[in-house]
């Protein structure tokens, strides 16, 4: 396929033509990235651009131009019908620059301005004045979901996220300087996100940042509750429009088993049998439930936007102690406060990390807090903690906790699980 100049590039090239007098020789410049941050910088490097773009000022506005153009777009070769520019393809190439690392590439000091040949718009090289002020832009991300980017400067095939989720910084320079260095900007010191003034900034690790430092917080709420009933559960509907559906039953645990990541609890009473399956992702195991005590089981079912979400609690029928509880909490908790008493699970204010989702936007992670009277435990996403009250001890698992912005079409979530250890 014949290579053509994109209209935006053509208009830019035309606007640049004749701006200044071109010198007889070009002044090459070394473009250098110094990673002064604590995280690996991931940059687009499909054409060897290293995430760097040179920009020129036109009428007081900065415009980017391709300083690594395809040779087939030059006016010297535009008439060669067999000359074709490489197809960038759907998947590009990314490169990692480690903390305290450095990466260089060269700009020849040549600008491509618009010309014409064979009835087509093409590019004519023009040497940049050595004392003209240009701007260098660095755009990067700190993580790519599902992509293992080498932290030692290696390159891998991967799609780069869209511009609205990249972090970009700029620095002005003149070609006569010979070298221009650019680094990620460190945000203002902070203690809370409210102290950050920049667009989409969060307070992470004591500084404001619009990017998302690399983290290992679980991204998806894989906790899931299902149930079957052959006489064990009695159904109650809440509200005139159906609201939640409650499945309740009192009886005895007759068996527990793990199948993969799924805890299976079999129950029985005079009315029949029932089973509750709870997927506990991550292979962390779960409770060792007693089978010699009477229990009260509750499955709360909420239907919303053509989706059904279920939560589950299990209590000792004699003492009313919570033996087990699990809530996917997609969009909002399914269990109500009274159904978890004397425990309460809340989201802690403040972000501990974030991740960029190309479809849903920025996902912000938070801690969850388990409270029982004066006892409490604050837990980061993906972590477990123990809490002792009286002679009993419970394990609390913040499966994950992620919130999207108000403009996102995706649901936030904060799934958790709680069980008695002894």
C-alpha positions as CSV (number, residue, x, y, z in Angstrom):
1,X,0.0,0.0,0.0
2,X,1.3,3.5,-0.9
3,X,2.3,5.6,2.0
4,X,0.5,8.9,2.4
5,X,1.1,11.7,4.9
6,X,-1.7,12.0,7.5
7,X,-3.6,15.3,7.1
8,X,-2.5,16.6,10.5
9,X,1.1,16.0,9.7
10,X,0.7,17.7,6.3
11,X,-0.9,20.7,7.9
12,X,1.8,20.9,10.5
13,X,4.6,20.5,8.0
14,X,3.1,23.3,5.8
15,X,2.8,25.6,8.8
16,X,6.4,25.0,9.7
17,X,7.8,25.7,6.2
18,X,9.7,29.0,5.9
19,X,9.3,29.8,9.7
20,X,13.1,30.4,10.1
21,X,16.2,30.4,7.9
22,X,17.7,26.9,7.8
23,X,21.5,26.6,8.5
24,X,23.7,24.8,6.0
25,X,24.4,21.9,8.5
26,X,22.2,20.2,11.0
27,X,23.0,20.1,14.7
28,X,22.4,16.6,16.1
29,X,21.0,16.3,19.6
30,X,21.2,13.4,22.1
31,X,17.8,12.9,23.6
32,X,18.2,11.3,27.1
33,X,15.8,9.8,29.6
34,X,16.9,9.6,33.2
35,X,14.5,7.7,35.3
36,X,14.7,9.4,38.7
37,X,11.5,7.7,39.9
38,X,11.1,4.6,42.0
39,X,9.3,2.6,39.3
40,X,10.2,1.3,35.9
41,X,9.1,3.6,33.0
42,X,7.3,1.8,30.2
43,X,7.5,3.7,26.9
44,X,6.4,3.1,23.3
45,X,9.3,2.0,21.2
46,X,7.8,0.6,18.0
47,X,9.8,2.9,15.8
48,X,12.7,3.3,18.2
49,X,11.2,6.6,19.5
50,X,11.8,5.6,23.1
51,X,8.5,7.4,24.2
52,X,10.1,10.7,23.1
53,X,8.6,13.3,20.7
54,X,10.2,16.5,19.5
55,X,7.9,19.5,19.3
56,X,8.2,22.9,17.6
57,X,6.4,26.1,18.5
58,X,4.1,27.6,15.9
59,X,2.3,30.8,16.8
60,X,2.9,30.1,20.4
61,X,1.5,26.5,20.3
62,X,3.6,23.4,20.5
63,X,3.2,20.8,17.7
64,X,4.7,17.4,17.6
65,X,6.5,16.1,14.5
66,X,7.9,12.8,13.5
67,X,11.7,13.1,13.8
68,X,12.1,9.5,12.6
69,X,10.0,9.6,9.4
70,X,9.7,6.8,6.9
71,X,12.0,7.4,3.9
72,X,9.2,6.7,1.5
73,X,7.5,9.9,2.6
74,X,10.4,12.0,1.4
75,X,10.1,14.0,-1.8
76,X,13.1,12.2,-3.1
77,X,11.3,8.9,-3.0
78,X,7.6,9.7,-3.1
79,X,7.6,9.0,-6.8
80,X,8.8,5.4,-6.3
81,X,5.5,3.5,-6.4
82,X,7.2,0.4,-5.0
83,X,8.4,2.2,-1.9
84,X,6.3,1.3,1.1
85,X,6.5,2.3,4.8
86,X,6.5,-0.5,7.3
87,X,3.1,-1.4,8.6
88,X,3.1,-0.6,12.4
89,X,0.6,-3.4,13.0
90,X,-1.9,-3.7,15.8
91,X,0.6,-4.7,18.4
92,X,3.6,-2.4,18.9
93,X,6.7,-2.6,20.9
94,X,7.3,-1.3,24.4
95,X,10.5,-0.8,26.4
96,X,11.2,-0.7,30.1
97,X,13.6,1.8,31.7
98,X,14.4,0.8,35.3
99,X,14.7,3.1,38.3
100,X,17.9,5.1,38.2
101,X,18.3,3.9,34.6
102,X,19.1,5.9,31.5
103,X,18.2,5.6,27.9
104,X,19.4,7.7,24.9
105,X,18.5,8.2,21.3
106,X,19.5,10.7,18.7
107,X,17.7,13.4,16.8
108,X,19.5,14.4,13.7
109,X,18.5,18.1,14.1
110,X,16.5,17.9,10.9
111,X,12.9,18.9,10.6
112,X,10.7,17.6,7.8
113,X,8.7,20.3,6.1
114,X,6.0,19.9,3.4
115,X,6.8,19.8,-0.3
116,X,5.2,18.3,-3.4
117,X,6.3,15.7,-6.0
118,X,4.4,13.6,-8.5
119,X,1.2,15.3,-7.4
120,X,1.5,14.2,-3.8
121,X,2.5,16.0,-0.6
122,X,5.8,14.8,0.7
123,X,8.6,15.7,3.1
124,X,11.6,17.9,2.5
125,X,14.4,17.9,5.2
126,X,15.3,21.2,6.7
127,X,18.1,21.8,9.2
128,X,16.8,23.3,12.5
129,X,18.4,26.5,13.6
130,X,20.8,25.7,16.5
131,X,19.5,28.5,18.7
132,X,15.7,27.8,18.1
133,X,13.9,26.6,21.2
134,X,12.2,23.2,20.8
135,X,10.3,21.1,23.4
136,X,10.9,17.4,24.2
137,X,8.0,15.4,25.4
138,X,8.3,12.1,27.3
139,X,5.1,9.9,27.6
140,X,5.1,6.7,29.7
141,X,3.1,4.4,32.0
142,X,4.3,2.4,34.9
143,X,2.4,-0.8,34.3
144,X,0.7,-2.8,31.5
145,X,-1.8,-5.4,32.7
146,X,-0.8,-8.9,31.5
147,X,2.5,-7.8,30.0
148,X,5.8,-8.7,31.6
149,X,8.1,-5.8,30.6
150,X,11.8,-6.4,31.3
151,X,13.1,-3.8,33.8
152,X,16.6,-3.9,32.4
153,X,15.8,-2.0,29.2
154,X,14.5,-5.0,27.2
155,X,11.8,-4.6,24.6
156,X,8.6,-6.7,24.2
157,X,5.6,-6.7,21.8
158,X,2.6,-5.1,23.4
159,X,-0.1,-2.5,22.7
160,X,0.5,0.9,24.4
161,X,-2.4,2.5,26.2
162,X,-4.2,5.5,24.8
163,X,-3.0,9.1,25.4
164,X,-5.5,9.9,28.1
165,X,-4.0,7.3,30.5
166,X,-0.4,8.1,29.8
167,X,1.8,10.4,32.0
168,X,3.6,13.0,29.9
169,X,6.3,15.5,30.9
170,X,8.1,18.1,28.8
171,X,11.4,20.1,28.7
172,X,12.5,22.9,26.4
173,X,16.0,22.8,24.7
174,X,18.0,24.2,21.9
175,X,19.9,22.0,19.4
176,X,23.2,23.9,20.2
177,X,23.1,22.3,23.7
178,X,23.9,19.0,22.2
179,X,22.2,16.9,24.9
180,X,18.8,17.3,26.5
181,X,17.8,15.3,29.5
182,X,14.3,14.6,30.7
183,X,13.0,12.9,33.8
184,X,9.6,12.0,35.3
185,X,8.4,14.9,37.4
186,X,8.1,14.3,41.2
187,X,4.8,15.6,42.5
188,X,4.3,17.8,45.5
189,X,4.7,16.2,49.0
190,X,1.4,15.2,50.5
191,X,-0.4,13.3,53.2
192,X,-3.8,12.9,51.6
193,X,-5.1,13.1,48.0
194,X,-7.0,16.3,49.0
195,X,-3.6,18.0,49.1
196,X,-2.9,17.2,45.5
197,X,-3.9,20.0,43.0
198,X,-3.0,18.4,39.7
199,X,-5.5,16.7,37.4
200,X,-6.2,13.1,38.4
201,X,-3.5,13.2,41.0
202,X,-3.4,10.8,43.9
203,X,-1.3,11.0,47.1
204,X,0.8,7.8,46.9
205,X,3.9,7.1,49.0
206,X,3.9,10.7,50.2
207,X,3.9,12.5,46.9
208,X,1.2,13.6,44.4
209,X,1.1,11.6,41.1
210,X,-1.2,11.4,38.2
211,X,0.4,8.1,37.2
212,X,0.0,4.6,38.7
213,X,3.2,3.2,40.3
214,X,3.6,-0.5,39.7
215,X,1.8,-2.7,42.2
216,X,0.6,-6.2,42.7
217,X,-2.9,-5.5,44.0
218,X,-5.5,-7.9,42.7
219,X,-7.5,-6.2,39.9
220,X,-10.6,-8.4,39.6
221,X,-13.2,-9.3,42.2
222,X,-13.1,-13.0,41.7
223,X,-15.0,-13.9,44.9
224,X,-18.2,-15.6,43.9
225,X,-21.2,-17.2,45.8
226,X,-23.6,-19.7,44.4
227,X,-26.1,-22.0,46.2
228,X,-28.6,-24.8,45.6
229,X,-31.5,-25.8,47.8
230,X,-33.5,-29.0,48.0
231,X,-35.7,-27.9,50.9
232,X,-33.1,-26.4,53.2
233,X,-33.5,-22.7,52.4
234,X,-36.7,-20.7,52.8
235,X,-37.1,-17.7,50.5
236,X,-38.1,-14.1,51.4
237,X,-38.4,-11.2,49.0
238,X,-37.7,-7.7,50.2
239,X,-39.5,-4.6,49.0
240,X,-42.4,-4.1,46.6
241,X,-40.0,-4.3,43.6
242,X,-38.4,-7.5,44.7
243,X,-35.2,-5.8,46.2
244,X,-33.0,-8.5,47.6
245,X,-34.0,-12.1,47.8
246,X,-33.0,-13.8,51.1
247,X,-32.4,-17.6,51.4
248,X,-32.4,-18.6,55.1
249,X,-32.1,-21.9,56.9
250,X,-31.1,-23.4,60.2
251,X,-29.6,-26.9,60.4
252,X,-26.3,-28.6,60.5
253,X,-23.1,-28.7,58.3
254,X,-22.8,-32.2,57.0
255,X,-19.7,-31.8,54.9
256,X,-17.1,-29.2,53.7
257,X,-14.7,-29.6,50.9
258,X,-12.4,-27.6,48.6
259,X,-12.6,-28.1,44.9
260,X,-9.9,-26.0,43.4
261,X,-10.5,-22.5,44.8
262,X,-14.1,-23.3,45.7
263,X,-15.3,-24.0,49.2
264,X,-18.3,-26.3,49.2
265,X,-20.5,-26.3,52.3
266,X,-23.3,-28.9,52.5
267,X,-26.2,-28.3,54.9
268,X,-29.2,-30.3,56.1
269,X,-32.3,-29.9,58.2
270,X,-35.7,-31.5,58.6
271,X,-36.9,-29.8,55.4
272,X,-34.1,-31.1,53.2
273,X,-30.5,-30.3,52.1
274,X,-28.7,-27.4,50.5
275,X,-25.2,-26.4,49.4
276,X,-23.3,-23.1,49.2
277,X,-20.2,-22.7,47.0
278,X,-17.9,-19.9,47.6
279,X,-15.0,-19.2,45.2
280,X,-12.0,-17.9,47.2
281,X,-9.5,-16.8,44.6
282,X,-5.8,-17.0,44.9
283,X,-5.5,-20.4,46.5
284,X,-5.4,-19.0,50.0
285,X,-7.7,-21.7,51.4
286,X,-10.3,-20.8,53.9
287,X,-12.1,-21.8,57.1
288,X,-12.1,-25.2,58.8
289,X,-15.8,-25.2,59.7
290,X,-17.3,-27.4,62.5
291,X,-19.8,-30.1,61.6
292,X,-21.0,-30.8,65.1
293,X,-22.9,-27.6,65.8
294,X,-26.2,-26.2,64.6
295,X,-25.8,-23.3,62.2
296,X,-27.9,-20.5,60.7
297,X,-27.2,-19.8,57.0
298,X,-28.1,-16.7,55.0
299,X,-27.7,-16.2,51.3
300,X,-28.6,-12.6,50.2
301,X,-29.2,-12.2,46.5
302,X,-29.3,-8.8,44.7
303,X,-30.3,-8.4,41.1
304,X,-29.0,-5.3,39.4
305,X,-28.5,-4.3,35.7
306,X,-29.1,-7.9,34.5
307,X,-26.6,-9.2,36.9
308,X,-27.0,-11.3,40.1
309,X,-24.7,-10.9,43.0
310,X,-24.9,-13.2,46.1
311,X,-23.4,-12.9,49.6
312,X,-23.3,-15.5,52.4
313,X,-23.2,-15.6,56.2
314,X,-23.0,-18.6,58.5
315,X,-23.5,-18.4,62.3
316,X,-23.4,-20.7,65.2
317,X,-27.1,-21.2,66.0
318,X,-26.5,-21.3,69.8
319,X,-24.0,-18.5,70.3
320,X,-24.8,-16.5,67.1
321,X,-21.1,-16.1,66.5
322,X,-20.1,-15.4,62.9
323,X,-18.4,-18.6,61.5
324,X,-18.1,-17.4,58.0
325,X,-19.1,-14.5,55.7
326,X,-18.3,-13.5,52.1
327,X,-19.6,-10.6,50.0
328,X,-18.5,-9.8,46.4
329,X,-19.7,-6.2,47.1
330,X,-19.9,-5.3,43.4
331,X,-21.2,-1.7,43.0
332,X,-22.3,-1.9,46.7
333,X,-22.2,-4.4,49.6
334,X,-24.9,-7.1,49.4
335,X,-24.9,-7.8,53.1
336,X,-26.4,-5.2,55.3
337,X,-24.9,-4.0,58.6
338,X,-27.3,-6.0,60.8
339,X,-26.4,-9.2,58.9
340,X,-22.8,-8.9,59.8
341,X,-23.0,-7.7,63.4
342,X,-21.1,-7.4,65.7
343,X,-18.6,-6.9,62.8
344,X,-18.5,-4.0,60.3
345,X,-16.5,-3.8,57.1
346,X,-15.7,-0.3,55.8
347,X,-13.5,1.2,53.1
348,X,-10.7,3.3,54.5
349,X,-10.3,6.8,53.0
350,X,-7.2,7.4,50.9
351,X,-5.6,5.5,48.0
352,X,-2.9,3.0,48.3
353,X,-2.4,2.5,44.6
354,X,-4.0,2.5,41.2
355,X,-4.1,0.8,37.9
356,X,-5.1,1.9,34.4
357,X,-7.7,0.0,32.5
358,X,-8.0,0.9,28.8
359,X,-11.7,0.2,28.9
360,X,-12.8,1.5,32.3
361,X,-10.2,4.2,33.2
362,X,-8.3,4.6,36.4
363,X,-8.9,2.0,39.1
364,X,-8.0,3.3,42.6
365,X,-7.2,0.8,45.4
366,X,-8.0,1.2,49.1
367,X,-7.6,-0.6,52.3
368,X,-10.6,-2.2,54.1
369,X,-11.2,-2.0,57.9
370,X,-12.8,-4.8,60.0
371,X,-14.3,-3.5,63.3
372,X,-15.8,-5.4,66.3
373,X,-16.3,-3.0,69.2
374,X,-12.9,-1.6,70.2
375,X,-11.0,-4.2,68.1
376,X,-10.1,-3.4,64.5
377,X,-7.9,-4.5,61.6
378,X,-6.9,-2.4,58.6
379,X,-6.0,-4.6,55.6
380,X,-4.5,-3.7,52.1
381,X,-6.0,-5.3,49.0
382,X,-5.1,-8.9,48.6
383,X,-4.0,-9.3,52.2
384,X,-5.3,-11.2,55.3
385,X,-5.2,-10.2,58.9
386,X,-6.3,-11.8,62.2
387,X,-8.4,-10.2,64.9
388,X,-9.1,-11.6,68.4
389,X,-12.2,-10.7,70.4
390,X,-12.5,-12.5,73.8
391,X,-11.6,-16.1,73.4
392,X,-12.3,-16.2,69.6
393,X,-10.2,-15.2,66.7
394,X,-11.2,-14.4,63.1
395,X,-9.4,-14.0,59.8
396,X,-10.3,-11.1,57.6
397,X,-9.4,-11.1,53.9
398,X,-9.6,-7.9,51.8
399,X,-9.9,-9.8,48.5
400,X,-9.4,-6.5,46.7
401,X,-10.9,-3.0,46.8
402,X,-11.1,-1.0,43.6
403,X,-13.0,2.2,42.7
404,X,-13.4,3.7,39.2
405,X,-14.1,7.4,38.7
406,X,-17.6,8.8,38.5
407,X,-17.5,9.0,34.7
408,X,-16.6,5.4,34.3
409,X,-19.2,2.9,33.1
410,X,-17.6,0.1,35.1
411,X,-18.7,-0.9,38.6
412,X,-16.4,-0.4,41.6
413,X,-16.1,-3.3,44.1
414,X,-14.7,-4.4,47.5
415,X,-15.1,-8.1,48.0
416,X,-14.1,-9.6,51.4
417,X,-14.3,-12.8,53.3
418,X,-14.3,-13.4,57.1
419,X,-14.1,-16.6,59.1
420,X,-13.6,-17.8,62.7
421,X,-10.3,-19.5,63.3
422,X,-10.9,-20.7,66.8
